Amino acid sequence: MYKHILVGFDDSQDSMKALERAAQIYSVNSDCKITVVHVIQQHTNELTFDHYHLNYPIGPRPDGGVYPARMILREDELPHNVPEHIHDPNEDVMGHARVFLNHRNVTAEYKTLDGKPSIDLCEFALDHQVDLIIVGNSGKGLLKKLVEGSVSETIMKNAEMDVLVVK
C-alpha cells in the first residue's frame, strides 16, 4: 500500500476527481499521508479588494492609468502592511480542497507552490518521499495540448514514482 500520496490540485473538476480518488484510497488505508499541492503558475499576487474604503489608491495612477478595484501586483509591489480586507484567491483553492476532504473525514496536509505544475509536483514528490502522485486529466483541447503539453502526461513521463491520472 501507498504511504504518502500527493494530489495535484487546481480546483478544476478533474482535480476534484483526483481528490475523490485519494479519499477512496484513504478510506481503506488511513495510515497513508495525503498532501494536496496547488501550484500557482504565475509569479504575481492577485489581490481582490473586499472594501473600497481602504487607505489604498483606487483611482488615477501617476502614469495616466487607473487603479482598478481588482489588480495584479508583483511581489515587490505589495505594500508592507497589506490590510486584512485584501484577500488572496489562491487561498480559496485550498479551502475547497480542505472542505472536500474534511467532509470525507480525510486528514491531509496542504501546500501551495509557485512555478510550473508538471515540474514542481515531481520535485515535491521526490523531496518528500511520495510514492503515488494523483492528478486529474487535463482536459485541454488538442491545439492547446500540442502547444503547451499536458501536465498529466509530463508528470507520467518524468515522475520516479507511481502516477494515477483520474478521468
PyMOL commands that place a pseudoatom at each C-alpha (Angstrom):
pseudoatom trace, name=CA, resn=MET, resi=1, chain=A, elem=C, hetatm=0, pos=[0.000, 0.000, 0.000]
pseudoatom trace, name=CA, resn=TYR, resi=2, chain=A, elem=C, hetatm=0, pos=[0.998, 3.594, -0.508]
pseudoatom trace, name=CA, resn=LYS, resi=3, chain=A, elem=C, hetatm=0, pos=[2.466, 5.544, 2.407]
pseudoatom trace, name=CA, resn=HIS, resi=4, chain=A, elem=C, hetatm=0, pos=[2.469, 9.093, 1.010]
pseudoatom trace, name=CA, resn=ILE, resi=5, chain=A, elem=C, hetatm=0, pos=[0.088, 10.335, -1.688]
pseudoatom trace, name=CA, resn=LEU, resi=6, chain=A, elem=C, hetatm=0, pos=[0.438, 13.691, -3.418]
pseudoatom trace, name=CA, resn=VAL, resi=7, chain=A, elem=C, hetatm=0, pos=[-2.683, 15.129, -5.060]
pseudoatom trace, name=CA, resn=GLY, resi=8, chain=A, elem=C, hetatm=0, pos=[-2.112, 17.838, -7.664]
pseudoatom trace, name=CA, resn=PHE, resi=9, chain=A, elem=C, hetatm=0, pos=[-4.971, 20.287, -7.190]
pseudoatom trace, name=CA, resn=ASP, resi=10, chain=A, elem=C, hetatm=0, pos=[-6.062, 23.356, -9.157]
pseudoatom trace, name=CA, resn=ASP, resi=11, chain=A, elem=C, hetatm=0, pos=[-9.760, 23.484, -8.176]
pseudoatom trace, name=CA, resn=SER, resi=12, chain=A, elem=C, hetatm=0, pos=[-10.845, 22.144, -11.574]
pseudoatom trace, name=CA, resn=GLN, resi=13, chain=A, elem=C, hetatm=0, pos=[-13.442, 19.414, -11.939]
pseudoatom trace, name=CA, resn=ASP, resi=14, chain=A, elem=C, hetatm=0, pos=[-10.698, 16.959, -12.916]
pseudoatom trace, name=CA, resn=SER, resi=15, chain=A, elem=C, hetatm=0, pos=[-8.618, 17.769, -9.835]
pseudoatom trace, name=CA, resn=MET, resi=16, chain=A, elem=C, hetatm=0, pos=[-11.723, 17.275, -7.666]
pseudoatom trace, name=CA, resn=LYS, resi=17, chain=A, elem=C, hetatm=0, pos=[-11.904, 13.762, -9.133]
pseudoatom trace, name=CA, resn=ALA, resi=18, chain=A, elem=C, hetatm=0, pos=[-8.261, 13.272, -8.125]
pseudoatom trace, name=CA, resn=LEU, resi=19, chain=A, elem=C, hetatm=0, pos=[-9.158, 14.329, -4.561]
pseudoatom trace, name=CA, resn=GLU, resi=20, chain=A, elem=C, hetatm=0, pos=[-12.055, 11.883, -4.572]
pseudoatom trace, name=CA, resn=ARG, resi=21, chain=A, elem=C, hetatm=0, pos=[-9.733, 9.048, -5.599]
pseudoatom trace, name=CA, resn=ALA, resi=22, chain=A, elem=C, hetatm=0, pos=[-7.284, 9.969, -2.840]
pseudoatom trace, name=CA, resn=ALA, resi=23, chain=A, elem=C, hetatm=0, pos=[-10.187, 9.907, -0.354]
pseudoatom trace, name=CA, resn=GLN, resi=24, chain=A, elem=C, hetatm=0, pos=[-11.156, 6.434, -1.592]
pseudoatom trace, name=CA, resn=ILE, resi=25, chain=A, elem=C, hetatm=0, pos=[-7.610, 5.161, -1.057]
pseudoatom trace, name=CA, resn=TYR, resi=26, chain=A, elem=C, hetatm=0, pos=[-7.514, 6.788, 2.383]
pseudoatom trace, name=CA, resn=SER, resi=27, chain=A, elem=C, hetatm=0, pos=[-10.774, 5.047, 3.345]
pseudoatom trace, name=CA, resn=VAL, resi=28, chain=A, elem=C, hetatm=0, pos=[-9.065, 1.646, 3.032]
pseudoatom trace, name=CA, resn=ASN, resi=29, chain=A, elem=C, hetatm=0, pos=[-5.623, 2.815, 4.183]
pseudoatom trace, name=CA, resn=SER, resi=30, chain=A, elem=C, hetatm=0, pos=[-5.945, 5.592, 6.764]
pseudoatom trace, name=CA, resn=ASP, resi=31, chain=A, elem=C, hetatm=0, pos=[-2.271, 5.167, 7.674]
pseudoatom trace, name=CA, resn=CYS, resi=32, chain=A, elem=C, hetatm=0, pos=[-1.235, 6.846, 4.437]
pseudoatom trace, name=CA, resn=LYS, resi=33, chain=A, elem=C, hetatm=0, pos=[-0.287, 10.515, 4.410]
pseudoatom trace, name=CA, resn=ILE, resi=34, chain=A, elem=C, hetatm=0, pos=[-2.028, 12.751, 1.864]
pseudoatom trace, name=CA, resn=THR, resi=35, chain=A, elem=C, hetatm=0, pos=[-0.557, 16.043, 0.718]
pseudoatom trace, name=CA, resn=VAL, resi=36, chain=A, elem=C, hetatm=0, pos=[-2.620, 18.297, -1.531]
pseudoatom trace, name=CA, resn=VAL, resi=37, chain=A, elem=C, hetatm=0, pos=[-0.413, 20.573, -3.620]
pseudoatom trace, name=CA, resn=HIS, resi=38, chain=A, elem=C, hetatm=0, pos=[-1.576, 23.600, -5.593]
pseudoatom trace, name=CA, resn=VAL, resi=39, chain=A, elem=C, hetatm=0, pos=[0.982, 25.109, -7.970]
pseudoatom trace, name=CA, resn=ILE, resi=40, chain=A, elem=C, hetatm=0, pos=[0.425, 28.746, -8.884]
pseudoatom trace, name=CA, resn=GLN, resi=41, chain=A, elem=C, hetatm=0, pos=[1.561, 29.184, -12.469]
pseudoatom trace, name=CA, resn=GLN, resi=42, chain=A, elem=C, hetatm=0, pos=[2.338, 32.878, -12.231]
pseudoatom trace, name=CA, resn=HIS, resi=43, chain=A, elem=C, hetatm=0, pos=[4.756, 34.999, -10.259]
pseudoatom trace, name=CA, resn=THR, resi=44, chain=A, elem=C, hetatm=0, pos=[2.222, 37.645, -9.326]
pseudoatom trace, name=CA, resn=ASN, resi=45, chain=A, elem=C, hetatm=0, pos=[-0.188, 38.005, -6.485]
pseudoatom trace, name=CA, resn=GLU, resi=46, chain=A, elem=C, hetatm=0, pos=[-3.754, 38.694, -7.484]
pseudoatom trace, name=CA, resn=LEU, resi=47, chain=A, elem=C, hetatm=0, pos=[-5.462, 40.617, -4.751]
pseudoatom trace, name=CA, resn=THR, resi=48, chain=A, elem=C, hetatm=0, pos=[-9.156, 41.320, -4.504]
pseudoatom trace, name=CA, resn=PHE, resi=49, chain=A, elem=C, hetatm=0, pos=[-10.381, 44.311, -2.532]
pseudoatom trace, name=CA, resn=ASP, resi=50, chain=A, elem=C, hetatm=0, pos=[-13.372, 43.447, -0.379]
pseudoatom trace, name=CA, resn=HIS, resi=51, chain=A, elem=C, hetatm=0, pos=[-13.935, 47.063, 0.701]
pseudoatom trace, name=CA, resn=TYR, resi=52, chain=A, elem=C, hetatm=0, pos=[-13.385, 50.329, -1.167]
pseudoatom trace, name=CA, resn=HIS, resi=53, chain=A, elem=C, hetatm=0, pos=[-12.712, 52.466, 1.923]
pseudoatom trace, name=CA, resn=LEU, resi=54, chain=A, elem=C, hetatm=0, pos=[-9.192, 51.095, 2.353]
pseudoatom trace, name=CA, resn=ASN, resi=55, chain=A, elem=C, hetatm=0, pos=[-6.318, 53.546, 2.510]
pseudoatom trace, name=CA, resn=TYR, resi=56, chain=A, elem=C, hetatm=0, pos=[-5.023, 52.168, -0.787]
pseudoatom trace, name=CA, resn=PRO, resi=57, chain=A, elem=C, hetatm=0, pos=[-5.017, 54.049, -4.105]
pseudoatom trace, name=CA, resn=ILE, resi=58, chain=A, elem=C, hetatm=0, pos=[-8.040, 53.205, -6.198]
pseudoatom trace, name=CA, resn=GLY, resi=59, chain=A, elem=C, hetatm=0, pos=[-8.312, 55.851, -8.862]
pseudoatom trace, name=CA, resn=PRO, resi=60, chain=A, elem=C, hetatm=0, pos=[-5.910, 57.675, -11.188]
pseudoatom trace, name=CA, resn=ARG, resi=61, chain=A, elem=C, hetatm=0, pos=[-2.327, 56.426, -11.384]
pseudoatom trace, name=CA, resn=PRO, resi=62, chain=A, elem=C, hetatm=0, pos=[0.658, 58.731, -11.995]
pseudoatom trace, name=CA, resn=ASP, resi=63, chain=A, elem=C, hetatm=0, pos=[1.113, 57.227, -15.469]
pseudoatom trace, name=CA, resn=GLY, resi=64, chain=A, elem=C, hetatm=0, pos=[-2.413, 58.226, -16.515]
pseudoatom trace, name=CA, resn=GLY, resi=65, chain=A, elem=C, hetatm=0, pos=[-3.941, 54.786, -15.966]
pseudoatom trace, name=CA, resn=VAL, resi=66, chain=A, elem=C, hetatm=0, pos=[-6.465, 53.865, -13.317]
pseudoatom trace, name=CA, resn=TYR, resi=67, chain=A, elem=C, hetatm=0, pos=[-6.057, 51.550, -10.342]
pseudoatom trace, name=CA, resn=PRO, resi=68, chain=A, elem=C, hetatm=0, pos=[-8.933, 49.092, -10.638]
pseudoatom trace, name=CA, resn=ALA, resi=69, chain=A, elem=C, hetatm=0, pos=[-10.703, 47.543, -7.663]
pseudoatom trace, name=CA, resn=ARG, resi=70, chain=A, elem=C, hetatm=0, pos=[-9.062, 44.276, -8.743]
pseudoatom trace, name=CA, resn=MET, resi=71, chain=A, elem=C, hetatm=0, pos=[-5.437, 44.337, -9.783]
pseudoatom trace, name=CA, resn=ILE, resi=72, chain=A, elem=C, hetatm=0, pos=[-2.430, 42.100, -10.132]
pseudoatom trace, name=CA, resn=LEU, resi=73, chain=A, elem=C, hetatm=0, pos=[0.716, 43.066, -8.273]
pseudoatom trace, name=CA, resn=ARG, resi=74, chain=A, elem=C, hetatm=0, pos=[4.219, 41.662, -8.410]
pseudoatom trace, name=CA, resn=GLU, resi=75, chain=A, elem=C, hetatm=0, pos=[5.752, 40.540, -5.120]
pseudoatom trace, name=CA, resn=ASP, resi=76, chain=A, elem=C, hetatm=0, pos=[7.931, 43.687, -4.925]
pseudoatom trace, name=CA, resn=GLU, resi=77, chain=A, elem=C, hetatm=0, pos=[4.879, 45.950, -5.438]
pseudoatom trace, name=CA, resn=LEU, resi=78, chain=A, elem=C, hetatm=0, pos=[2.973, 44.669, -2.420]
pseudoatom trace, name=CA, resn=PRO, resi=79, chain=A, elem=C, hetatm=0, pos=[2.611, 47.117, 0.436]
pseudoatom trace, name=CA, resn=HIS, resi=80, chain=A, elem=C, hetatm=0, pos=[4.440, 46.087, 3.599]
pseudoatom trace, name=CA, resn=ASN, resi=81, chain=A, elem=C, hetatm=0, pos=[1.281, 46.154, 5.679]
pseudoatom trace, name=CA, resn=VAL, resi=82, chain=A, elem=C, hetatm=0, pos=[-1.377, 44.590, 3.465]
pseudoatom trace, name=CA, resn=PRO, resi=83, chain=A, elem=C, hetatm=0, pos=[-4.759, 45.331, 5.070]
pseudoatom trace, name=CA, resn=GLU, resi=84, chain=A, elem=C, hetatm=0, pos=[-6.852, 42.454, 6.395]
pseudoatom trace, name=CA, resn=HIS, resi=85, chain=A, elem=C, hetatm=0, pos=[-9.546, 43.169, 3.810]
pseudoatom trace, name=CA, resn=ILE, resi=86, chain=A, elem=C, hetatm=0, pos=[-7.288, 42.222, 0.920]
pseudoatom trace, name=CA, resn=HIS, resi=87, chain=A, elem=C, hetatm=0, pos=[-7.709, 38.620, 0.024]
pseudoatom trace, name=CA, resn=ASP, resi=88, chain=A, elem=C, hetatm=0, pos=[-5.669, 36.097, -1.981]
pseudoatom trace, name=CA, resn=PRO, resi=89, chain=A, elem=C, hetatm=0, pos=[-7.953, 33.961, -4.203]
pseudoatom trace, name=CA, resn=ASN, resi=90, chain=A, elem=C, hetatm=0, pos=[-5.386, 31.127, -4.152]
pseudoatom trace, name=CA, resn=GLU, resi=91, chain=A, elem=C, hetatm=0, pos=[-6.388, 30.538, -0.521]
pseudoatom trace, name=CA, resn=ASP, resi=92, chain=A, elem=C, hetatm=0, pos=[-9.904, 29.720, -1.765]
pseudoatom trace, name=CA, resn=VAL, resi=93, chain=A, elem=C, hetatm=0, pos=[-8.493, 26.952, -3.968]
pseudoatom trace, name=CA, resn=MET, resi=94, chain=A, elem=C, hetatm=0, pos=[-7.005, 25.130, -0.991]
pseudoatom trace, name=CA, resn=GLY, resi=95, chain=A, elem=C, hetatm=0, pos=[-10.079, 25.931, 1.081]
pseudoatom trace, name=CA, resn=HIS, resi=96, chain=A, elem=C, hetatm=0, pos=[-12.201, 23.988, -1.401]
pseudoatom trace, name=CA, resn=ALA, resi=97, chain=A, elem=C, hetatm=0, pos=[-9.858, 21.007, -1.101]
pseudoatom trace, name=CA, resn=ARG, resi=98, chain=A, elem=C, hetatm=0, pos=[-9.961, 21.195, 2.717]
pseudoatom trace, name=CA, resn=VAL, resi=99, chain=A, elem=C, hetatm=0, pos=[-13.757, 21.262, 2.821]
pseudoatom trace, name=CA, resn=PHE, resi=100, chain=A, elem=C, hetatm=0, pos=[-13.987, 18.396, 0.325]
pseudoatom trace, name=CA, resn=LEU, resi=101, chain=A, elem=C, hetatm=0, pos=[-11.627, 16.146, 2.301]
pseudoatom trace, name=CA, resn=ASN, resi=102, chain=A, elem=C, hetatm=0, pos=[-12.914, 17.180, 5.741]
pseudoatom trace, name=CA, resn=HIS, resi=103, chain=A, elem=C, hetatm=0, pos=[-16.429, 16.095, 4.735]
pseudoatom trace, name=CA, resn=ARG, resi=104, chain=A, elem=C, hetatm=0, pos=[-14.955, 12.681, 3.963]
pseudoatom trace, name=CA, resn=ASN, resi=105, chain=A, elem=C, hetatm=0, pos=[-13.002, 12.515, 7.247]
pseudoatom trace, name=CA, resn=VAL, resi=106, chain=A, elem=C, hetatm=0, pos=[-9.684, 12.581, 5.409]
pseudoatom trace, name=CA, resn=THR, resi=107, chain=A, elem=C, hetatm=0, pos=[-6.666, 14.079, 7.152]
pseudoatom trace, name=CA, resn=ALA, resi=108, chain=A, elem=C, hetatm=0, pos=[-4.318, 15.885, 4.768]
pseudoatom trace, name=CA, resn=GLU, resi=109, chain=A, elem=C, hetatm=0, pos=[-1.589, 18.486, 4.546]
pseudoatom trace, name=CA, resn=TYR, resi=110, chain=A, elem=C, hetatm=0, pos=[-1.866, 21.402, 2.125]
pseudoatom trace, name=CA, resn=LYS, resi=111, chain=A, elem=C, hetatm=0, pos=[0.961, 23.116, 0.264]
pseudoatom trace, name=CA, resn=THR, resi=112, chain=A, elem=C, hetatm=0, pos=[0.964, 25.935, -2.273]
pseudoatom trace, name=CA, resn=LEU, resi=113, chain=A, elem=C, hetatm=0, pos=[3.941, 26.261, -4.599]
pseudoatom trace, name=CA, resn=ASP, resi=114, chain=A, elem=C, hetatm=0, pos=[4.860, 28.857, -7.195]
pseudoatom trace, name=CA, resn=GLY, resi=115, chain=A, elem=C, hetatm=0, pos=[6.094, 27.576, -10.549]
pseudoatom trace, name=CA, resn=LYS, resi=116, chain=A, elem=C, hetatm=0, pos=[5.253, 25.048, -13.234]
pseudoatom trace, name=CA, resn=PRO, resi=117, chain=A, elem=C, hetatm=0, pos=[2.915, 22.219, -12.127]
pseudoatom trace, name=CA, resn=SER, resi=118, chain=A, elem=C, hetatm=0, pos=[4.479, 19.421, -14.182]
pseudoatom trace, name=CA, resn=ILE, resi=119, chain=A, elem=C, hetatm=0, pos=[7.948, 20.174, -12.804]
pseudoatom trace, name=CA, resn=ASP, resi=120, chain=A, elem=C, hetatm=0, pos=[7.157, 21.260, -9.256]
pseudoatom trace, name=CA, resn=LEU, resi=121, chain=A, elem=C, hetatm=0, pos=[4.817, 18.367, -8.463]
pseudoatom trace, name=CA, resn=CYS, resi=122, chain=A, elem=C, hetatm=0, pos=[7.517, 15.851, -9.469]
pseudoatom trace, name=CA, resn=GLU, resi=123, chain=A, elem=C, hetatm=0, pos=[10.201, 17.707, -7.490]
pseudoatom trace, name=CA, resn=PHE, resi=124, chain=A, elem=C, hetatm=0, pos=[7.973, 17.955, -4.419]
pseudoatom trace, name=CA, resn=ALA, resi=125, chain=A, elem=C, hetatm=0, pos=[7.202, 14.241, -4.687]
pseudoatom trace, name=CA, resn=LEU, resi=126, chain=A, elem=C, hetatm=0, pos=[10.904, 13.370, -4.779]
pseudoatom trace, name=CA, resn=ASP, resi=127, chain=A, elem=C, hetatm=0, pos=[11.807, 15.704, -1.923]
pseudoatom trace, name=CA, resn=HIS, resi=128, chain=A, elem=C, hetatm=0, pos=[9.020, 14.380, 0.341]
pseudoatom trace, name=CA, resn=GLN, resi=129, chain=A, elem=C, hetatm=0, pos=[9.191, 10.610, -0.285]
pseudoatom trace, name=CA, resn=VAL, resi=130, chain=A, elem=C, hetatm=0, pos=[5.850, 10.492, -2.104]
pseudoatom trace, name=CA, resn=ASP, resi=131, chain=A, elem=C, hetatm=0, pos=[5.103, 7.072, -3.572]
pseudoatom trace, name=CA, resn=LEU, resi=132, chain=A, elem=C, hetatm=0, pos=[1.943, 7.985, -5.543]
pseudoatom trace, name=CA, resn=ILE, resi=133, chain=A, elem=C, hetatm=0, pos=[1.002, 11.154, -7.431]
pseudoatom trace, name=CA, resn=ILE, resi=134, chain=A, elem=C, hetatm=0, pos=[-2.685, 11.559, -8.292]
pseudoatom trace, name=CA, resn=VAL, resi=135, chain=A, elem=C, hetatm=0, pos=[-3.701, 14.177, -10.852]
pseudoatom trace, name=CA, resn=GLY, resi=136, chain=A, elem=C, hetatm=0, pos=[-6.769, 14.833, -12.941]
pseudoatom trace, name=CA, resn=ASN, resi=137, chain=A, elem=C, hetatm=0, pos=[-6.797, 14.532, -16.694]
pseudoatom trace, name=CA, resn=SER, resi=138, chain=A, elem=C, hetatm=0, pos=[-6.006, 17.993, -18.040]
pseudoatom trace, name=CA, resn=GLY, resi=139, chain=A, elem=C, hetatm=0, pos=[-8.926, 18.192, -20.435]
pseudoatom trace, name=CA, resn=LYS, resi=140, chain=A, elem=C, hetatm=0, pos=[-7.094, 20.672, -22.682]
pseudoatom trace, name=CA, resn=GLY, resi=141, chain=A, elem=C, hetatm=0, pos=[-8.107, 20.980, -26.291]
pseudoatom trace, name=CA, resn=LEU, resi=142, chain=A, elem=C, hetatm=0, pos=[-5.901, 19.383, -28.944]
pseudoatom trace, name=CA, resn=LEU, resi=143, chain=A, elem=C, hetatm=0, pos=[-4.262, 22.647, -30.071]
pseudoatom trace, name=CA, resn=LYS, resi=144, chain=A, elem=C, hetatm=0, pos=[-3.537, 23.821, -26.529]
pseudoatom trace, name=CA, resn=LYS, resi=145, chain=A, elem=C, hetatm=0, pos=[-2.185, 20.380, -25.626]
pseudoatom trace, name=CA, resn=LEU, resi=146, chain=A, elem=C, hetatm=0, pos=[0.130, 20.435, -28.660]
pseudoatom trace, name=CA, resn=VAL, resi=147, chain=A, elem=C, hetatm=0, pos=[1.431, 23.904, -27.832]
pseudoatom trace, name=CA, resn=GLU, resi=148, chain=A, elem=C, hetatm=0, pos=[1.692, 23.680, -24.028]
pseudoatom trace, name=CA, resn=GLY, resi=149, chain=A, elem=C, hetatm=0, pos=[1.762, 19.944, -23.436]
pseudoatom trace, name=CA, resn=SER, resi=150, chain=A, elem=C, hetatm=0, pos=[-0.319, 18.113, -20.878]
pseudoatom trace, name=CA, resn=VAL, resi=151, chain=A, elem=C, hetatm=0, pos=[0.588, 18.410, -17.210]
pseudoatom trace, name=CA, resn=SER, resi=152, chain=A, elem=C, hetatm=0, pos=[-0.552, 14.853, -16.502]
pseudoatom trace, name=CA, resn=GLU, resi=153, chain=A, elem=C, hetatm=0, pos=[1.394, 13.421, -19.465]
pseudoatom trace, name=CA, resn=THR, resi=154, chain=A, elem=C, hetatm=0, pos=[4.549, 15.280, -18.450]
pseudoatom trace, name=CA, resn=ILE, resi=155, chain=A, elem=C, hetatm=0, pos=[4.220, 14.039, -14.867]
pseudoatom trace, name=CA, resn=MET, resi=156, chain=A, elem=C, hetatm=0, pos=[3.746, 10.456, -16.091]
pseudoatom trace, name=CA, resn=LYS, resi=157, chain=A, elem=C, hetatm=0, pos=[6.918, 10.721, -18.181]
pseudoatom trace, name=CA, resn=ASN, resi=158, chain=A, elem=C, hetatm=0, pos=[9.094, 12.390, -15.537]
pseudoatom trace, name=CA, resn=ALA, resi=159, chain=A, elem=C, hetatm=0, pos=[7.942, 11.058, -12.168]
pseudoatom trace, name=CA, resn=GLU, resi=160, chain=A, elem=C, hetatm=0, pos=[10.022, 8.377, -10.492]
pseudoatom trace, name=CA, resn=MET, resi=161, chain=A, elem=C, hetatm=0, pos=[7.038, 7.016, -8.570]
pseudoatom trace, name=CA, resn=ASP, resi=162, chain=A, elem=C, hetatm=0, pos=[3.586, 5.716, -9.490]
pseudoatom trace, name=CA, resn=VAL, resi=163, chain=A, elem=C, hetatm=0, pos=[1.229, 8.196, -11.142]
pseudoatom trace, name=CA, resn=LEU, resi=164, chain=A, elem=C, hetatm=0, pos=[-2.542, 7.875, -11.291]
pseudoatom trace, name=CA, resn=VAL, resi=165, chain=A, elem=C, hetatm=0, pos=[-4.349, 10.066, -13.818]
pseudoatom trace, name=CA, resn=VAL, resi=166, chain=A, elem=C, hetatm=0, pos=[-8.050, 10.231, -12.960]
pseudoatom trace, name=CA, resn=LYS, resi=167, chain=A, elem=C, hetatm=0, pos=[-10.614, 10.825, -15.703]
for i in range(1, 167): cmd.bond("trace and resi %d" % i, "trace and resi %d" % (i + 1))
show_as sticks, trace
zoom trace
